[in-house]
Amino acid sequence: RLAKGFKGTDLAWIWRWRRMARRGAQAAPLATLEGLARYSQHHLQQIAARHELDFESSQGRLILLRTAQEQARWQPALQVLRDAGIALREMDADAARQIEPGLCPDTPLAGALHLPDATAGNCRLFAQLLRQGTQAGGVQFAFGTRVARLASQPMGVQVQGESGTRSFDAVVLCAGAASAALLRPLGLRLPLAAVYGYSVSAPLREELHAPVASVVDSQEQITITRLGQRVRITGGAELGGHDAAHHVPTLQHLYRTMNEWFPGGALLSSGLQVWRGARPTLPDGAPVVGASGVPGLWLNTGHGAGGWALASGCARAVADLIGQRSPDVSLEGLGIQRF
């Protein structure tokens, strides 16, 4: 949906996004993104083990299919996953309810897809714990600092902002929705749009009626995940208005879907954390990762809804490129050259 405050650039982005979808354009094949996601999961688990991070993680994901038509629509994607060697199991409604006993028996369910190796977790908590660990190892963070401009100089990349100008041998741009504006003065055009999504984090009410791990309602495009003693419900997609008010019908949709699948599983009347945040997205749905073409400036941005899934792998791959090493994962089709 278009939120209040949308601009002409948002409409232009929608046109480009739809045109690519009609043509079947996929600059980065699904197999590339799937391989990068698996590589990223491996590194995330290594980081968590090395630093002993407890970030409310859980194993396994169940994709709920309400109708037989949904099951049929999923078949091409399932073949891509199988070809990539992903553990995947198609099951009927009874088998799905054995994995997630809290699922409401009255909600129609034609079947489900189970990915036993998928992982869910609290990405905000993960980032906070990782910051604490890396600070102890000597990494310096400059919070509350505005970066106004980037400039390429013979001696490196200059970062201009509130505290003056600083030069660096290498800069990685992963500035979310601000990435396109920072690249524009350098002659680089990145068709990046901030697609806003919602999440509601609610206190756990009754364990037996709550999800064990993570479920996705395929039809409604809503995810319900158990995070420790809370349940997080996420969904929605809005263009425009970075400071727009929360869209009440979208939030009601999240609550309704939660109650359809796990009635009584979460306390939705008090203690809620409601969030609306940007998912910087490119028209083909894939991120830009790698060299920018400007000496010393590297890109790691535009991950859309896959930011958490791809974060650790993209960071490792960019670090390898900066260190003049070949990454252990393919980045084919993820360069800025495609735009």
Secondary structure by P-SEA (a helix, b strand, c coil): cccccccaaaaaaaaaaaaaaaaccccccaaaaaaaaaaaaaaaaaaaaaaccccccccbbbbbbccaaaaaaaaaaaaaaaaaccbbbbbcaaaaaaacccccccccccccccccccccccaaaaaaaaaaaaaaacccccccccccccccccccccccccccbbbbccccccccccccccccccccccccccbbbbbbbbcccccccccccccccccccbbbbbcccccccbbbbbcccccccccaaaaaaaaaaaaaccccccccccbbbbbbbbccccccccccccccccccbbbbccccccccccaaaaaaaaaaaaacccccccccccccccc
